[in-house]
């Protein structure tokens, strides 16, 4: 069977069918088989399906096919809970169409307000929005033209939106659009309250549910009891015994995320922290490098449980077990995607977490396999200082017209590094942060004794950068942004 033949049974736009082979879809997934024909038939839908099942394509392919692409106006509004998901969804929607006729815009926080204004004023066929930012934008200018042609309203990850107090925003947005707008509510888990809210506002509406067991059948789940205070030793044992080369590690609180990231980096492992208070461009840079394989382990909060799509991610490691079932479902759905096999390792440190985990798997209807380990002695696993993966602060940034390529060239020529030894580079206005092994810094100190260090003819100072500095600098930026908003 050709990659797109399975989709040809549906009334999809020819340019959508042309795009499907490049997406790697061999045949429609279970949720796509159910949703696409009903969406084309103009049905209102409530769809519950686990992550990794192709929900975005399930509504995106028929949605694009029903747009009037000859008319440049916003005809569909897609609501998502976070900027990460807004970026992912808008990029996915663009990939579902072969050609440049389709216009997709996005409105989310973490970027200048002017970018959001322009996204609306450009009249994209589809506008992907985070409701909070859209509300902020509309408080400056109502943009009445936005609502005129909207025929489709998609709520993606609707359960999370409801947690965020989305109901009021939703009712206000709905008051602007036409009464007979077609709605699709998509989520990995849908509570009774969420379904009731939607049914009260849209009828008739049809519910579709895909059991998690069907979509998680390619994943093996493991449970290992980890003694309190020995989490790092158990983690290193797991990585070595299971030969895990790349993984998403969920660690819960920000202090734990930073502690685990520092620990891994001190073992010579390329690891990055990923959590909500980082600046948007920094998170975007980290995600890009993780997807490209330049970062081995992403130590994350539940922010990464949604909107992060790494098709070939071999494993997820839970260093804490969330009490909420849907959070666990979102986490484990990061591996075993698109028909690939995956593994989930749960390192459980308390009886309460063990109870949570067993309750989650009772709902998933997939058994946990016990995994026993002889933990390594970290004292005997000493890593040479020069092998440790360390962040360094460079005193030049964007305002100095410095680019990432300039920093790479500087480190290759002056620090004696090869390209593969240079990690994540993040440019800020007044400075830059770069990952590299200790010996690179030692080489720079030797060079600095011979002649002043320069990038593009401008002197530069290099020093070690502590992980907690990231948080302090991010808080400073957020405080500045809050003060600016107060002045508006």
C-alpha angles and dihedrals in degrees: 000000000000117000095255102034092093090058095048091081088072127074095250127155112266090237089054090053089049090055097050099079091057089053090063095239111150096179137347116284120236094265092047092051090054101039106040099063092043092048090051088051088059095247122160108235142197107196125188113188132143123255116276094037097108101257094152092056090042091066099020099060096051092036093058090044091058097049123105096236092181089066115071101215137108106269102161134044118199115192121202133172102235143031090240090059092042090056093045095047095046091050091048093050091052090051091055091070129063109219138025099273094097116080119200123182132185134207117195141136129264094061132083113285089237089068089057091048090052093047090060096039091053089068098226117193089234124030117196110201143182100216095223093057092043089054090051091049093049091050087065097043129000095217091203091186090068094076099043100092104022108134100158130055117187123185109196120192086007095173091063092047090055090051088056093057093261096153095085092046090047094053091049093049092046090053089064099051130074118279095240096051113146111241133200121186112195128182144141090237128018120194124212089249092054093049091047091051092052094044091052090056103037128038141205093033130161127217124217124184129188112196113238091229091066094053099038096048091107091061127086115210124210135189124201124174110228119195117237112267094020099080094119093050091050091048093052090046090051093050092050100041095045094038091229110183099176133015146153108240119200112206105165113216122054093240089055092047092054093044094052092044091052091047093053093046090052087056090059092257123139101238133155134194118234122189143134103272096059118105114266097241090050093053090046091052092048093049092050092053092045091053090048090052096245090118116055101195130025111200104202152171121231087278086088092053089079129045096013113116117180103160097199100039103144100199150013121206121200113202088177130026116230116229092222116081095214092055090054091047092052092048097051091044090070090080130050091038128159093013095309123132120249144177132220119200119195116196102196120195103176141040090240092057089048089055091050091050095049091048091052092051092048087062094043090047092220121123125237118231117219114237119196120194138186100224120230122243103245091200089062091047095069113167120212112250092237091057095056116111107236138177118233131195119227116196095224129078147154096314088059089058089247118158131194090253090058091054092047090052091048093051094045093049101036105025096040093234128148120227093257091055093060113087134190116342117198120187121209128178098264103018145012135228121215134180119223140140120273095253090064090060091047089054090051091053090053091049091048090058090057099045139343114282113245139180115199088347094306121116115246135192121211125200139159113276120214120220092234089060088070091062094045093050092045090052090050091053092047091050090052091050091050091051091050092051090052089055093054 
